[in-house]
Amino acid sequence: MIPSWIARFSLSLRRVAGVAAIVVAATAPCFAQAQTSAGQITVLYDAFGNTSTMTKDWGFSALVEYGGKRILFDTGNNADIFAHNVEAKGIDLKNLDFAIVSHRHGDHTSGLNHLLKVNPGVKIYAPQENFGVFGAALPGSFYRRNEALPPDMRYFDGKAPDRVRFGTPWPGADFTWVTKTTEVAPGLHLILLNGTWGVDLEVKEISLAIDTPDGIVLIVGCSHPTIERIVEAARAAIDKPIHLVLGGTHLLPASDDQIRTIAASLRDKWSVRYIAPAHCTGEPAFAILKESFADRYVYAGLGTTIVLGPKITLKAEAGRPSRNAMDEEDIRSYREAMARESQHALLDTERPPTQPQQ
């Protein structure tokens, strides 16, 4: 016969084990959530991708989710296509912390009409330009006076306001003009540089640099200031290695030799860990960057969700095979989208010389 104290002890052990099992079961989702909370980036607009539910077109947009923030980066080339792709991906644009428009070109701004229809009060960070499409303001003294003229020949009857505001196609938008590289939230830096490559040399462009435990995650729109200068500026702002570069690298007009030099510079001089090129990178550059970065090249076609963390991975989607490079369908859709766009707005005959490696 088992002594009563042993029976009571055994019953206590069973109760403790039961409570432990309940605690583990209750906290398991928290542990799983912690493992997937590193953040992710979903490509909402581009001319190539492994998707049958979204429409491919020239332009760029991505939803960035990191650190509890949901950030829309650019809005693509066509408001209707942008709206369709957002809906196909199940994205709620009413639930954004803010949006970023990298620069003034139409293939990054045209979806603003849909965004503002859905979420008219959303804060939008955009580059400040004297006469840009996002609106601007100048001191009333920006023009020379001639006091000898009669009032009806003078601006504002000779009584200029302190500031003169310039209009925008989106007059109701809550634009916050970015004038310099700025940290807009803990760990979220807007990198502002002047464009130096392309027919629109005076364009100002914002890139988003995220300070993560694994290094800088850098999202670029078109890289008109050149991808090397943007990487350099991001490193200066955060002083960490570049973990990932994602977006348009504007290598369309570059020769193969230039692309190889740039790829080697990103990989070796700047120690970029992963690269996920998109949009205006160009077919030859896709291939050369894939060759240069090998298994650290990340496929970033339309509809792709890139999961951040020490190892950059792609979120698996039901019925969709995983990709690590463009296929024939990607190349076909990319070329068709390019053909629909004016090449004068995309290409330039000469790229600024690449800085020598140190």
C-alpha positions in Angstrom: 0.0 0.0 0.0 1.4 3.4 -1.0 1.8 5.8 2.0 -0.6 8.8 1.9 2.2 11.3 1.8 3.6 9.8 -1.4 0.1 9.9 -3.0 -0.3 13.5 -2.1 3.2 14.3 -3.5 2.5 12.6 -6.8 -0.8 14.5 -7.1 1.1 17.8 -6.6 3.6 16.9 -9.3 0.8 16.2 -11.7 -0.8 19.5 -10.9 2.5 21.4 -11.4 3.0 19.6 -14.7 -0.5 20.5 -15.8 0.0 24.2 -15.0 3.4 24.2 -16.8 1.8 22.7 -19.9 -0.9 25.4 -19.9 1.7 28.2 -19.5 3.8 26.8 -22.4 0.7 26.5 -24.6 -0.4 30.0 -23.8 3.0 31.6 -24.4 3.9 29.6 -27.6 2.2 32.1 -29.9 4.2 34.9 -28.2 7.4 33.0 -28.9 6.3 32.4 -32.5 5.4 36.1 -32.9 8.8 37.1 -31.5 10.5 35.0 -34.0 8.6 36.6 -36.9 8.6 40.2 -35.6 11.8 41.2 -37.3 9.7 42.9 -40.0 8.9 42.4 -43.7 8.7 44.3 -47.0 6.1 43.6 -49.6 6.5 44.8 -53.2 3.2 46.3 -54.4 4.3 47.8 -57.8 6.8 46.6 -60.4 7.1 45.3 -63.9 8.1 41.8 -63.1 6.9 39.2 -60.6 5.6 35.8 -59.8 1.9 36.7 -59.5 -1.3 36.1 -61.4 -3.5 38.3 -59.2 -1.6 41.6 -59.4 -1.0 43.8 -62.5 2.6 44.5 -63.6 3.5 48.0 -64.7 6.5 50.2 -64.8 7.0 51.9 -61.4 7.7 51.1 -57.7 5.9 50.8 -54.4 6.5 48.7 -51.3 4.9 48.3 -47.9 7.5 48.3 -45.1 6.5 46.7 -41.8 9.1 47.1 -39.0 9.2 47.9 -35.3 5.4 48.2 -35.1 5.4 50.7 -37.9 3.6 50.3 -41.3 5.1 52.6 -43.9 4.1 52.9 -47.6 7.2 53.7 -49.7 6.2 55.2 -53.1 2.9 54.6 -54.9 3.6 53.4 -58.5 2.8 54.7 -61.9 -1.0 54.4 -62.2 -3.6 54.9 -59.5 -6.0 52.2 -60.7 -3.2 49.6 -61.0 -1.9 50.6 -57.5 -5.4 50.3 -56.1 -5.8 46.8 -57.7 -2.5 45.5 -56.4 -3.1 46.8 -52.9 -6.5 45.1 -52.8 -5.1 41.9 -54.3 -2.5 41.8 -51.5 -5.0 42.5 -48.8 -3.3 45.7 -47.7 -5.3 48.2 -45.6 -4.0 51.7 -46.5 -6.1 53.2 -43.7 -3.7 51.6 -41.3 -0.5 53.4 -42.1 1.8 55.3 -39.7 3.1 57.4 -42.6 4.0 57.3 -46.3 7.2 58.3 -48.1 7.4 59.5 -51.7 11.0 59.1 -52.8 11.0 61.7 -55.6 8.7 63.6 -57.9 8.7 61.3 -61.0 5.3 59.9 -62.1 6.2 56.2 -61.8 6.5 56.8 -58.0 3.8 59.3 -57.3 0.7 58.5 -59.5 -0.9 56.2 -56.9 -1.1 59.2 -54.5 -4.6 59.8 -55.8 -5.8 56.5 -54.6 -3.9 56.7 -51.3 -5.4 60.1 -50.5 -8.9 58.8 -51.4 -8.6 56.0 -48.9 -6.6 57.8 -46.3 -6.8 61.5 -46.8 -5.1 62.4 -43.5 -2.0 60.2 -43.8 1.3 62.0 -43.2 3.5 61.9 -46.3 7.2 62.7 -46.3 8.4 64.1 -49.6 11.5 66.0 -50.7 11.3 69.8 -50.5 11.8 71.5 -53.8 11.4 75.1 -54.8 8.9 74.3 -57.5 8.2 70.6 -57.0 5.0 68.8 -57.5 4.5 68.4 -53.7 4.1 72.1 -53.2 6.6 74.5 -51.8 7.0 77.9 -50.2 9.5 80.7 -50.8 10.1 84.0 -49.0 8.2 86.9 -50.5 11.5 88.5 -51.2 12.5 85.8 -53.8 12.1 88.2 -56.7 13.6 91.6 -57.3 11.5 94.8 -56.8 11.1 97.9 -58.9 9.6 100.6 -56.7 9.2 103.0 -59.7 6.5 100.9 -61.3 2.8 101.7 -60.5 1.0 99.3 -58.2 -1.0 97.7 -61.1 2.3 96.6 -62.7 3.8 95.2 -59.6 3.3 91.7 -58.1 0.7 91.7 -55.3 0.3 95.5 -55.9 3.7 96.0 -54.5 2.8 94.4 -51.2 4.3 91.0 -51.3 3.4 88.5 -48.6 6.0 87.2 -46.3 5.9 83.8 -48.0 4.6 82.7 -51.4 3.2 79.2 -51.5 3.2 77.1 -54.7 0.5 74.5 -55.5 0.4 70.8 -55.9 -1.8 68.3 -57.6 -2.7 67.0 -54.1 -3.7 70.2 -52.3 -5.4 68.3 -49.4 -2.3 66.1 -48.7 -0.5 66.3 -45.4 3.0 66.7 -46.9 6.0 67.0 -44.6 8.8 68.4 -46.6 12.2 66.8 -46.0 15.1 69.2 -46.3 18.0 67.0 -45.0 18.7 63.5 -43.8 16.4 63.1 -40.8 15.4 60.4 -38.2 11.6 60.5 -38.3 11.1 57.8 -35.7 13.5 55.7 -33.6 15.7 53.8 -36.0 14.0 55.1 -39.1 16.1 57.6 -41.1 15.2 59.4 -44.3 18.3 59.9 -46.4 18.0 62.9 -48.7 20.3 63.5 -51.6 20.3 65.3 -54.9 20.0 63.3 -58.1 23.1 63.3 -60.2 22.3 60.7 -62.8 19.7 60.9 -65.5 18.0 63.7 -67.6 16.5 65.2 -64.4 19.7 66.1 -62.6 18.1 68.4 -60.1 15.7 65.8 -58.6 15.9 65.3 -54.9 15.4 61.8 -53.7 14.6 60.2 -50.3 15.7 56.7 -49.3 14.6 54.9 -46.2 17.3 53.5 -43.9 16.2 51.3 -41.0 18.5 50.6 -38.1 18.1 46.9 -37.3 20.1 44.6 -35.0 21.4 42.9 -38.2 22.5 46.2 -39.8 21.0 48.8 -42.1 18.0 47.8 -44.2 18.0 50.3 -47.1 14.9 50.9 -49.3 15.6 52.9 -52.4 13.2 54.3 -55.1 15.3 55.0 -58.1 18.8 55.8 -56.9 19.2 58.9 -59.0 21.9 60.1 -56.7 23.6 56.7 -57.5 23.3 53.7 -55.3 26.9 54.1 -54.0 26.3 57.6 -52.7 23.0 56.5 -51.0 24.8 53.6 -49.3 27.6 55.9 -48.2 25.0 58.4 -46.7 23.1 55.6 -44.9 26.3 54.3 -43.4 27.2 57.9 -42.2 23.7 58.3 -40.7 23.6 55.0 -38.8 27.2 53.8 -38.6 26.4 50.1 -39.1 27.0 47.7 -42.0 24.4 47.5 -44.8 22.4 44.3 -44.3 20.0 44.7 -47.2 19.5 47.0 -50.2 16.1 46.7 -51.8 14.6 48.7 -54.7 15.5 50.5 -57.9 19.2 50.9 -58.4 19.0 52.9 -61.7 21.5 50.7 -63.5 19.5 50.8 -66.8 21.9 53.1 -68.6 25.1 51.6 -67.2 27.3 49.4 -69.3 28.1 45.8 -68.3 31.6 46.9 -67.1 30.1 49.7 -65.1 27.6 47.4 -63.5 30.3 44.9 -62.6 32.3 47.7 -61.0 29.3 48.9 -59.0 28.4 45.3 -57.9 31.9 44.7 -56.7 31.9 48.0 -54.9 28.6 47.3 -53.1 29.8 43.8 -52.2 33.4 44.4 -51.2 33.9 48.1 -50.4 30.6 48.7 -48.7 30.1 45.2 -47.5 26.4 45.0 -48.5 25.2 41.7 -47.2 22.0 41.1 -49.2 20.7 42.8 -52.3 17.2 42.7 -53.7 17.2 44.8 -56.9 13.9 45.9 -58.5 12.3 48.5 -60.8 14.9 50.5 -62.8 17.8 48.2 -62.1 17.6 46.7 -65.6 17.9 43.1 -67.0 21.7 43.1 -67.5 22.2 44.4 -63.9 19.8 41.7 -62.5 22.0 39.1 -64.0 25.3 40.6 -63.0 24.1 41.3 -59.4 22.8 37.7 -59.2 26.2 36.4 -60.3 28.1 38.8 -57.9 26.0 38.2 -54.8 25.1 34.5 -55.5 22.9 33.2 -52.6 22.8 36.7 -51.1 20.8 37.9 -54.1 17.1 38.2 -53.1 14.3 38.0 -55.6 12.0 41.1 -55.2 9.4 40.8 -57.9 5.8 42.1 -57.7 3.9 40.5 -54.9 7.0 39.2 -53.1 7.2 39.6 -49.3 10.8 39.8 -48.0 11.1 38.7 -44.4 13.8 40.6 -42.5 16.2 39.0 -40.0 19.8 37.8 -39.8 19.1 35.7 -42.9 16.9 37.4 -45.4 14.1 35.1 -46.6 11.0 35.1 -48.8 7.6 34.5 -47.3 6.2 31.3 -48.8 2.8 31.7 -50.6 0.4 28.8 -51.3 0.8 27.5 -54.8 3.7 29.7 -55.7 7.2 28.3 -56.2 10.1 30.1 -54.5 12.3 32.1 -56.9 15.8 33.5 -56.7 16.1 35.1 -60.1 14.1 36.4 -63.0 12.6 33.8 -65.4 11.4 34.2 -69.0 7.9 35.5 -67.9 9.6 38.1 -65.7 11.8 39.3 -68.6 8.8 39.5 -71.0 6.6 41.5 -68.6 9.6 43.8 -67.7 10.3 44.6 -71.4 6.6 45.2 -72.1 6.4 47.7 -69.3 9.5 49.5 -70.4 8.1 49.7 -73.9 5.0 51.5 -72.6 7.2 54.1 -70.9 9.1 57.0 -72.6 12.7 56.0 -72.6 13.7 59.6 -72.4 12.5 59.7 -68.8 14.3 56.5 -67.8 17.7 56.5 -69.5 20.7 58.8 -69.8 23.6 58.5 -72.2 26.3 58.7 -69.7 26.7 57.7 -66.0 28.9 59.7 -63.6 32.2 58.0 -63.1 32.3 55.5 -60.3 34.5 56.4 -57.4 37.5 54.2 -57.2 37.5 51.5 -54.5 39.6 52.2 -51.4 
